[in-house]
């Protein structure tokens, strides 16, 4: 697939002082898990003006795994995702400190290629946000932005990602129809397909099922589980049963007295739900707090 795919096959060794961002190849592996940190977060703090949103968060995101972030509303889970693909850059007065490394690249460097980062770390939002364009153009537009212009290549990628999310047979005869005419669940799968078209290594998902009906939610949940043999997934969810079903690792966030979010406990999902080390974690997963 010519220039676009060839760019993805290049990988360059980096150090902490090398801020040039180069995308690596699409990684694949067994369903769970490659015991290798893909993203390392150390002492991450985030402030909106003078208000702390996160304080001293440290955890590893493991390659080829699903990591669920759980905890009550307002404890910084979505803010944490926003740091990982630099959406925080778009918020006036936002200040981030600490260390975040992805494939040894310093994600907090002022000289980072943020557009390249967002291609490799995709974001799926709580409410589906299809572009007000046709189904076809929703997939093609980001591909064209990154240099793919041959229609044959565009068609190939579009068909593949729509198949990956189980949409191809539902929409193949109406690709020129408005994407916003799709059902809520179909719109969310289209948004996931749009992110997959750029061949990311990581998918960040901010409550991707919360705005969907139970049937659509189940379809998206099944899709997330199928994706983990090729992608690393970080998902924010308030649905503890969902986290327990799909996640390999879980991080429990809480709110300190000064209203800053913090990470109380992180570990394998089974341990977090069945043998939590912290009393707050136990109270939350058992339903007596939060």
C-alpha positions as CSV (number, residue, x, y, z in Angstrom):
1,X,0.0,0.0,0.0
2,X,2.7,2.4,-1.1
3,X,4.0,5.3,0.9
4,X,1.5,5.3,3.7
5,X,2.2,1.7,4.8
6,X,6.0,2.0,4.2
7,X,6.2,4.9,6.7
8,X,4.7,2.6,9.3
9,X,7.4,0.0,8.8
10,X,10.2,2.3,9.9
11,X,11.4,2.2,13.5
12,X,14.2,4.1,15.0
13,X,16.0,3.7,18.3
14,X,15.3,6.6,20.7
15,X,16.7,7.9,23.9
16,X,15.1,10.3,26.4
17,X,16.8,13.2,24.6
18,X,15.7,12.2,21.2
19,X,12.2,13.8,20.7
20,X,11.8,12.9,17.0
21,X,8.7,10.8,16.7
22,X,8.7,7.9,14.3
23,X,5.9,5.4,14.1
24,X,6.8,1.7,14.5
25,X,5.2,-1.2,12.8
26,X,1.8,-2.5,13.6
27,X,2.3,-4.9,16.5
28,X,0.5,-8.2,17.0
29,X,0.7,-10.9,19.6
30,X,-1.2,-13.5,21.6
31,X,-4.6,-12.4,23.0
32,X,-3.1,-11.9,26.5
33,X,-0.5,-10.7,27.2
34,X,3.0,-9.7,26.2
35,X,4.6,-9.0,29.6
36,X,6.3,-5.9,28.3
37,X,5.4,-2.3,29.2
38,X,4.4,-0.3,26.1
39,X,3.6,2.9,28.0
40,X,5.3,3.8,31.3
41,X,3.9,6.5,33.5
42,X,5.9,7.9,36.5
43,X,4.7,10.5,39.0
44,X,2.2,12.0,36.6
45,X,0.4,15.1,37.8
46,X,-2.1,17.3,36.0
47,X,-3.5,20.7,36.8
48,X,-6.2,22.7,35.2
49,X,-5.0,26.2,36.1
50,X,-4.5,25.9,39.9
51,X,-6.9,23.0,40.3
52,X,-5.2,19.6,40.6
53,X,-6.9,16.8,38.5
54,X,-4.3,14.1,39.0
55,X,-1.4,13.7,41.5
56,X,1.5,11.3,41.4
57,X,0.1,8.6,39.2
58,X,2.5,5.8,38.2
59,X,1.6,2.7,36.3
60,X,2.6,0.6,33.2
61,X,0.4,-0.2,30.3
62,X,1.3,-3.6,28.9
63,X,1.5,-4.4,25.2
64,X,-1.3,-6.6,23.8
65,X,-3.5,-6.2,26.9
66,X,-6.7,-4.5,27.9
67,X,-6.3,-2.2,30.9
68,X,-9.5,-0.9,32.5
69,X,-9.5,2.3,34.6
70,X,-12.2,2.2,37.2
71,X,-13.4,4.6,39.9
72,X,-16.0,7.2,40.6
73,X,-16.7,10.2,38.4
74,X,-14.3,13.1,38.7
75,X,-11.3,11.1,39.9
76,X,-9.2,11.9,36.8
77,X,-9.6,8.8,34.6
78,X,-10.5,10.7,31.4
79,X,-7.9,13.3,32.2
80,X,-5.3,10.5,32.3
81,X,-6.3,9.3,28.8
82,X,-6.1,12.9,27.6
83,X,-2.5,13.1,28.7
84,X,-1.6,9.9,26.7
85,X,-2.4,11.5,23.4
86,X,-1.8,15.1,24.3
87,X,-5.4,16.3,24.2
88,X,-4.4,18.3,27.2
89,X,-2.4,20.6,24.8
90,X,-5.8,22.0,23.7
91,X,-6.9,23.1,27.2
92,X,-5.8,26.6,28.2
93,X,-4.0,26.7,31.5
94,X,-3.5,22.9,31.6
95,X,-0.1,21.9,33.2
96,X,1.4,18.4,33.2
97,X,4.4,17.1,35.1
98,X,6.1,13.8,35.5
99,X,7.2,11.2,32.9
100,X,5.3,9.4,30.2
101,X,7.2,7.2,27.8
102,X,5.8,5.3,24.8
103,X,8.3,3.0,23.0
104,X,11.0,5.0,24.8
105,X,9.6,8.3,23.3
106,X,9.0,11.1,25.8
107,X,5.4,11.9,25.3
108,X,5.6,15.1,27.3
109,X,8.4,16.7,25.2
110,X,7.4,20.1,23.8
111,X,9.0,19.1,20.5
112,X,7.1,15.9,20.1
113,X,5.3,15.3,16.8
114,X,1.8,15.4,18.3
115,X,0.0,14.6,15.1
116,X,2.1,11.5,14.7
117,X,1.5,10.5,18.2
118,X,-2.3,10.7,17.8
119,X,-2.0,8.4,14.7
120,X,-0.3,5.8,16.9
121,X,-2.4,6.3,20.0
122,X,-6.0,6.7,18.9
123,X,-8.9,7.9,21.0
124,X,-12.5,6.7,21.1
125,X,-14.9,9.0,23.0
126,X,-17.9,8.3,25.2
127,X,-20.4,9.6,22.7
128,X,-19.8,8.6,19.0
129,X,-18.5,11.5,17.0
130,X,-18.8,10.6,13.3
131,X,-17.9,13.4,10.9
132,X,-21.0,15.0,9.2
133,X,-19.9,13.2,6.0
134,X,-20.7,9.9,4.3
135,X,-19.6,6.6,5.8
136,X,-16.9,6.3,3.1
137,X,-15.5,9.8,3.7
138,X,-15.4,9.2,7.5
139,X,-12.7,6.6,6.8
140,X,-11.0,8.3,3.9
141,X,-10.6,11.7,5.4
142,X,-8.0,10.8,8.0
143,X,-6.2,8.6,5.5
144,X,-5.9,11.4,3.1
145,X,-4.7,13.7,5.8
146,X,-1.8,11.3,6.4
147,X,-0.9,11.1,2.7
148,X,-2.9,8.2,1.2
149,X,-4.5,9.4,-2.0
150,X,-4.8,6.4,-4.3
151,X,-8.4,5.3,-4.5
152,X,-7.5,1.6,-4.6
153,X,-5.5,1.9,-1.4
154,X,-8.3,3.9,0.3
155,X,-10.9,1.3,-0.7
156,X,-8.8,-1.6,0.5
157,X,-8.2,0.0,4.0
158,X,-11.8,1.1,4.3
159,X,-13.2,-2.4,3.5
160,X,-10.7,-4.0,5.9
161,X,-11.4,-1.8,8.9
162,X,-15.2,-2.0,8.4
163,X,-14.8,-5.8,8.3
164,X,-12.7,-5.6,11.5
165,X,-15.5,-3.9,13.4
166,X,-18.2,-6.0,11.9
167,X,-19.8,-3.2,9.9
168,X,-19.0,-4.1,6.3
169,X,-22.0,-6.3,5.6
170,X,-24.3,-3.7,7.3
171,X,-23.1,-0.7,5.3
172,X,-21.4,-1.9,2.1
173,X,-24.4,-1.0,-0.1
174,X,-24.8,2.5,1.4
175,X,-21.3,3.9,1.8
176,X,-22.3,7.3,0.4
177,X,-25.1,7.6,3.0
178,X,-24.6,10.1,5.9
179,X,-22.7,8.5,8.8
180,X,-25.0,10.3,11.2
181,X,-27.9,8.2,9.9
182,X,-26.4,5.1,11.5
183,X,-27.6,3.8,14.8
184,X,-25.6,4.7,17.9
185,X,-23.9,1.4,18.1
186,X,-23.0,1.5,14.4
187,X,-21.7,5.1,14.8
188,X,-19.4,4.0,17.6
189,X,-18.1,1.0,15.6
190,X,-17.5,3.4,12.6
191,X,-15.5,5.7,14.9
192,X,-13.4,2.7,16.0
193,X,-12.9,1.7,12.3
194,X,-11.8,5.3,11.6
195,X,-9.2,5.0,14.3
196,X,-8.0,1.6,13.2
197,X,-7.6,2.9,9.6
198,X,-4.5,4.7,10.8
199,X,-3.0,1.5,12.2
200,X,-2.5,2.6,15.8
201,X,-0.6,0.6,18.4
202,X,-2.9,1.8,21.2
203,X,-6.6,2.5,21.5
204,X,-7.8,4.8,24.3
205,X,-11.5,4.3,25.0
206,X,-13.4,6.7,27.2
207,X,-16.6,4.8,28.3
208,X,-17.3,3.7,24.7
209,X,-20.4,1.8,25.7
210,X,-22.1,4.1,28.2
211,X,-24.2,5.9,25.5
212,X,-25.3,2.7,23.9
213,X,-28.3,0.3,24.4
214,X,-27.4,-3.1,26.0
215,X,-27.3,-4.9,22.6
216,X,-25.1,-2.4,21.0
217,X,-22.9,-2.2,24.1
218,X,-22.5,-6.0,23.9
219,X,-21.4,-5.8,20.3
220,X,-18.8,-3.1,21.1
221,X,-17.6,-5.1,24.1
222,X,-17.1,-8.2,22.0
223,X,-15.2,-6.1,19.4
224,X,-12.9,-4.7,22.1
225,X,-12.0,-8.3,23.1
226,X,-11.3,-9.3,19.5
227,X,-9.0,-6.3,19.0
228,X,-6.6,-7.2,21.8
229,X,-4.6,-9.6,19.7
230,X,-3.4,-6.7,17.6
231,X,-3.8,-3.6,19.8
232,X,-3.2,-2.4,23.3
233,X,-6.4,-1.1,24.8
234,X,-6.9,1.3,27.7
235,X,-10.6,1.7,28.6
236,X,-12.3,3.9,31.1
237,X,-15.5,2.2,32.4
238,X,-18.0,2.7,35.2
239,X,-19.3,-0.8,34.5
240,X,-17.4,-3.0,36.9
241,X,-18.9,-6.2,35.4
242,X,-17.6,-5.1,32.0
243,X,-14.1,-4.4,33.4
244,X,-14.1,-7.8,35.0
245,X,-15.2,-9.5,31.8
246,X,-12.8,-7.9,29.4
247,X,-9.7,-6.5,31.1
248,X,-6.4,-8.1,31.9
249,X,-5.2,-5.3,34.2
250,X,-7.2,-2.7,36.2
251,X,-6.3,0.6,37.8
252,X,-8.6,1.9,40.6
253,X,-8.7,5.7,40.8
254,X,-10.1,7.7,43.8
255,X,-10.3,11.4,44.9
256,X,-8.1,12.7,47.6
257,X,-9.4,15.3,50.2
258,X,-8.0,18.1,48.1
259,X,-10.1,16.9,45.2
260,X,-7.2,15.6,43.1
261,X,-7.5,12.2,41.5
262,X,-5.0,9.5,42.5
263,X,-4.3,5.9,41.7
264,X,-5.1,3.8,44.7
265,X,-4.3,0.3,43.3
266,X,-3.1,-1.3,40.0
267,X,-2.7,-4.9,39.2
268,X,-4.1,-7.9,37.3
269,X,-7.8,-7.6,37.0
270,X,-8.5,-10.9,38.8
271,X,-6.5,-9.7,41.8
272,X,-8.1,-6.3,41.9
273,X,-11.6,-7.8,41.9
274,X,-11.0,-10.9,44.0
275,X,-8.1,-10.0,46.4
276,X,-7.7,-6.2,46.4
277,X,-4.8,-5.0,48.6
278,X,-6.4,-1.7,49.6
279,X,-9.5,-1.3,51.7
280,X,-10.9,1.4,49.4
281,X,-10.5,-0.9,46.4
282,X,-12.3,-3.6,48.2
283,X,-15.1,-1.3,49.2
284,X,-15.5,0.1,45.7
285,X,-15.6,-3.3,43.8
286,X,-17.9,-4.7,46.4
287,X,-20.3,-1.8,46.0
288,X,-20.1,-0.3,49.5
289,X,-18.2,2.8,48.4
290,X,-18.5,5.0,45.3
